[in-house]
Amino acid sequence: MRLNYRVLWIENDSGWAESIREELEEIISNFGLESDITNMSSGEKDFCYNGYDLILMDLALANNETGDVLISKIRSLEIFTDIVFYSASGIAAVKEKASSMNLEGVYFADRNQFSFTKKIREVINASVRRVQDLVNLRGVVMAEVSELDSLMETIVLKHFSSKDTLKEFHKHVSSDREKSIKKLLIADVKCGKMCHISWKDHSIDEFIKQTDSSQKARAIKLIVDQLSSNNEVFKKYTKVNFYEEYYSAIISVRNNLAHCVEIENEEGTVVLKTRNGNVVYGDAEIVEVRKIIQHYHSLFNRILETMPRI
């Protein structure tokens, strides 16, 4: 599953749908996912119904169309997305329509706001749990960390735009790499590891692309610290150590998941456990991982929007 949850909502009364849209978005957000909701009043010719995580279907649609007929069409296209089928006439009415059309994989609800949103929460919970396994979570985290890396690259390239600032980047960000290399050297009687590493004259974009996630995060900390004196948006990020927080929240989690195994706990629930047993990821922790990734996506985009033109 991606970190966005796509909903196709086919509802004749746009005002009613809009009145509970915010609650639906909050339900999705509570699973650590970003909502992506498409609204339609009836079926559309040649519309691609595939690619959605959930379809909400009213019985009475625009243009004298009915939801049961449209669901039948969707199923005939071999699209088996979860569908919540509902009506102001109540659950019995939609169940009868579904039965007469032999519709499968359909959940039923009425238009009462409380019961309607309760049903949606239950269906989303079930669909998220189906894909919330070790392999999927690893794939999501690896892909999203790569995207975060790309956003950090963009920020760094925008800030360090000249050779002079590139030298500053070398000095503040790459010193840890030099220290790591020196640890691997065998001390010579004459130099005693007092050698100095000369960096190859890369262009800034070449050099940034060769740095790892940790070094990119160090660069973001440097940038935020430098810009905070003249920018209120950045000031709040200097109250904590950005690098340490990012390493703990993202890089460390990625490294943990790379070495996790599935186990069954005492309650009979499958969880993810690091090989040393120090960290365990259950449903709650997995949701939190998604929320943290969403947070840093938003943060990096905000930084890009706020950065002065250089």
C-alpha positions in Angstrom: 0.0 0.0 0.0 1.2 3.5 -0.8 1.1 6.2 1.9 -2.0 7.7 0.3 -5.4 6.1 0.4 -7.5 6.6 -2.7 -11.3 6.8 -2.4 -13.8 7.0 -5.3 -17.0 8.5 -3.9 -20.0 8.2 -6.3 -22.8 10.2 -4.7 -25.7 12.2 -6.3 -25.9 14.7 -3.4 -22.6 16.6 -3.5 -23.6 18.8 -0.5 -24.1 15.8 1.7 -20.8 14.2 0.6 -19.0 17.5 1.3 -20.5 17.8 4.8 -18.8 14.6 5.9 -15.7 14.8 3.7 -13.6 16.2 6.5 -14.5 13.4 8.9 -13.6 10.8 6.2 -10.2 12.5 5.7 -9.7 12.3 9.5 -10.5 8.6 9.5 -7.9 8.0 6.8 -5.3 10.2 8.6 -5.7 8.2 11.8 -4.2 5.2 9.9 -1.1 7.3 9.0 -2.3 7.7 5.4 -3.0 10.8 3.2 -6.5 10.9 1.8 -7.1 11.2 -2.0 -10.8 11.4 -2.6 -12.4 11.7 -6.0 -16.1 12.6 -6.2 -18.5 11.8 -9.0 -22.3 12.0 -9.2 -22.8 9.0 -11.6 -20.8 6.6 -13.7 -18.7 8.0 -16.5 -18.1 6.4 -19.9 -14.6 4.9 -20.2 -13.7 6.0 -16.6 -10.9 4.0 -15.0 -12.3 2.5 -11.8 -9.1 0.6 -11.1 -6.4 2.0 -8.8 -8.7 2.9 -5.8 -8.5 1.5 -2.4 -12.2 2.0 -1.6 -15.3 2.8 -3.6 -18.3 4.5 -1.8 -21.5 3.9 -3.9 -24.9 5.5 -3.3 -27.9 3.6 -4.6 -29.6 6.6 -6.3 -27.2 8.4 -8.7 -27.6 11.2 -11.2 -28.9 10.6 -14.7 -31.4 8.0 -13.4 -28.5 5.6 -12.8 -28.5 3.2 -9.9 -25.5 2.1 -7.8 -26.2 -1.7 -8.1 -26.0 -1.5 -11.9 -22.7 0.5 -11.8 -21.2 -2.0 -9.2 -22.1 -4.8 -11.6 -20.3 -3.0 -14.4 -17.2 -2.5 -12.2 -17.1 -6.1 -11.2 -17.5 -7.2 -14.8 -14.2 -5.3 -15.5 -12.6 -7.7 -12.9 -12.1 -4.8 -10.5 -12.5 -6.2 -7.0 -11.9 -3.1 -4.9 -13.8 -2.9 -1.6 -17.2 -1.2 -2.1 -19.5 0.4 0.6 -23.0 0.4 -0.9 -25.4 2.6 0.9 -28.8 4.3 0.6 -31.2 6.7 2.4 -33.7 3.8 2.2 -31.6 1.8 4.6 -29.4 -1.3 4.7 -32.2 -3.7 3.8 -32.8 -1.8 0.5 -29.2 -2.1 -0.7 -28.8 -5.7 0.5 -31.9 -6.6 -1.6 -30.4 -4.8 -4.7 -27.1 -6.5 -4.2 -28.7 -9.9 -3.8 -30.8 -9.5 -7.0 -27.6 -8.6 -9.0 -25.4 -11.3 -7.3 -22.9 -8.6 -6.2 -19.9 -9.8 -4.3 -17.3 -8.1 -2.0 -19.8 -5.4 -1.0 -20.3 -3.8 2.4 -23.7 -2.2 3.3 -24.6 1.0 5.1 -27.3 3.6 5.3 -26.9 7.4 5.1 -27.0 8.0 8.9 -23.8 9.9 9.4 -22.7 8.0 12.5 -23.3 4.5 11.2 -22.0 5.4 7.7 -18.7 6.7 8.9 -18.4 3.8 11.4 -18.8 1.3 8.5 -16.1 3.2 6.5 -13.7 3.1 9.4 -14.2 -0.7 9.8 -13.7 -1.3 6.1 -10.6 0.9 5.9 -9.2 -0.8 9.0 -9.7 -4.3 7.3 -8.2 -3.2 4.0 -5.1 -1.7 5.7 -4.6 -4.8 7.9 -4.6 -7.0 4.8 -1.5 -5.3 3.4 0.1 -4.3 6.7 2.7 -7.1 6.7 6.5 -7.2 6.9 7.2 -7.3 3.2 4.8 -4.4 2.5 6.0 -2.2 5.3 9.6 -2.7 4.3 8.8 -1.8 0.8 6.8 1.3 1.8 9.5 2.6 4.1 12.4 1.9 1.7 10.5 3.7 -1.1 9.5 6.6 1.0 12.9 7.1 2.5 14.3 7.3 -1.1 11.7 10.0 -1.8 12.7 11.9 1.3 16.3 11.6 0.2 15.3 13.1 -3.1 13.6 16.0 -1.4 16.6 16.6 0.8 18.8 16.6 -2.3 16.6 19.3 -3.9 16.8 21.5 -0.7 20.6 21.1 -0.5 21.1 21.9 -4.2 18.9 25.0 -3.9 20.9 26.2 -0.9 24.5 25.3 -1.9 24.4 26.7 -5.3 28.0 27.8 -5.8 31.5 26.3 -5.4 32.1 28.5 -2.3 29.1 27.1 -0.5 30.0 23.6 -1.7 33.3 24.0 0.2 31.2 24.9 3.3 29.1 21.8 2.7 32.3 19.6 2.6 33.6 21.2 5.8 30.4 20.8 7.9 28.8 17.7 6.5 31.5 15.5 5.2 33.9 15.5 8.2 32.1 12.5 9.6 32.9 10.5 6.4 36.6 11.5 6.7 36.6 10.3 10.4 35.1 7.0 9.4 37.7 6.4 6.7 40.5 7.3 9.1 39.3 4.6 11.6 39.9 2.0 8.9 43.5 3.1 8.2 46.5 1.4 9.7 48.6 3.9 11.6 52.0 4.5 10.0 55.0 5.4 12.3 55.6 8.6 10.4 52.1 9.9 9.8 50.2 8.4 12.7 46.9 8.8 10.7 47.5 12.6 10.6 46.8 12.5 6.8 44.3 14.8 5.2 41.8 13.7 2.6 41.4 15.9 -0.5 38.0 15.8 -1.9 37.6 15.3 -5.7 36.3 18.5 -7.4 32.7 17.3 -8.0 29.9 19.6 -9.1 27.4 20.1 -6.2 24.8 17.9 -7.8 27.3 15.0 -8.3 28.5 15.3 -4.8 25.1 15.4 -3.1 23.8 12.4 -5.0 26.8 10.4 -3.6 26.0 11.2 0.0 23.9 8.9 2.1 20.7 9.7 4.1 22.6 10.5 7.2 24.8 13.1 5.5 21.9 14.6 3.7 20.1 15.0 7.0 23.3 16.8 8.4 23.1 19.2 5.5 19.4 20.0 6.2 20.3 20.7 9.8 23.0 23.1 8.7 20.6 24.9 6.3 17.9 25.2 8.9 20.3 26.6 11.5 21.6 29.1 9.0 18.2 30.4 7.8 16.5 30.4 11.2 17.8 33.8 12.3 15.7 35.5 9.6 12.8 33.2 9.2 10.1 32.3 11.8 9.2 29.1 10.1 12.7 27.7 10.6 13.2 28.9 14.1 11.0 26.1 15.7 13.2 23.5 14.0 16.3 24.8 15.7 14.9 24.1 19.2 15.7 20.5 18.7 18.6 18.7 16.9 17.1 18.0 13.5 19.7 15.5 12.6 19.3 13.4 15.7 15.5 13.5 15.4 15.5 12.5 11.8 18.1 9.7 12.4 15.9 8.3 15.2 12.6 8.7 13.4 13.5 7.7 9.8 17.0 6.3 9.3 17.0 4.1 12.4 13.5 2.7 11.6 14.6 1.9 8.1 17.7 0.1 9.4 15.6 -1.8 12.0 13.1 -3.0 9.4 15.9 -4.2 7.2 16.7 -6.7 9.9 13.3 -7.6 11.3 11.6 -11.0 11.5 8.0 -11.9 11.9 7.1 -13.5 15.2 3.8 -14.4 17.0 3.5 -12.7 20.4 1.7 -14.1 23.5 -1.6 -12.8 22.3 -1.3 -14.7 19.0 -0.7 -11.5 17.0 2.0 -11.4 14.3 4.5 -8.5 15.0 7.8 -7.5 13.6 10.8 -7.8 15.9 14.5 -6.7 15.4 17.0 -9.6 15.7 18.3 -8.3 19.0 14.7 -8.1 20.3 15.0 -4.4 21.3 12.4 -3.1 19.0 9.0 -4.5 18.2 6.6 -3.2 15.5 2.9 -4.0 15.9 -0.2 -2.4 14.4 0.2 0.8 16.4 3.9 1.2 15.7 3.3 0.6 11.9 0.7 3.4 11.9 3.1 5.7 13.7 5.8 4.9 11.1 3.5 6.1 8.3 2.6 9.2 10.2 6.2 10.1 10.8 7.0 9.7 7.1 4.1 11.9 6.2 5.4 14.5 8.7 8.8 14.7 7.0 7.3 14.8 3.6 5.3 17.9 4.7 8.2 19.4 6.4 10.6 19.2 3.5 8.0 20.6 1.1 7.4 23.4 3.5 11.1 24.2 3.7 11.3 24.3 -0.1 8.3 26.6 -0.3 9.8 28.9 2.4 13.5 29.0 1.3 14.6 32.3 -0.1 15.7 32.4 -3.7 19.5 32.2 -3.8 
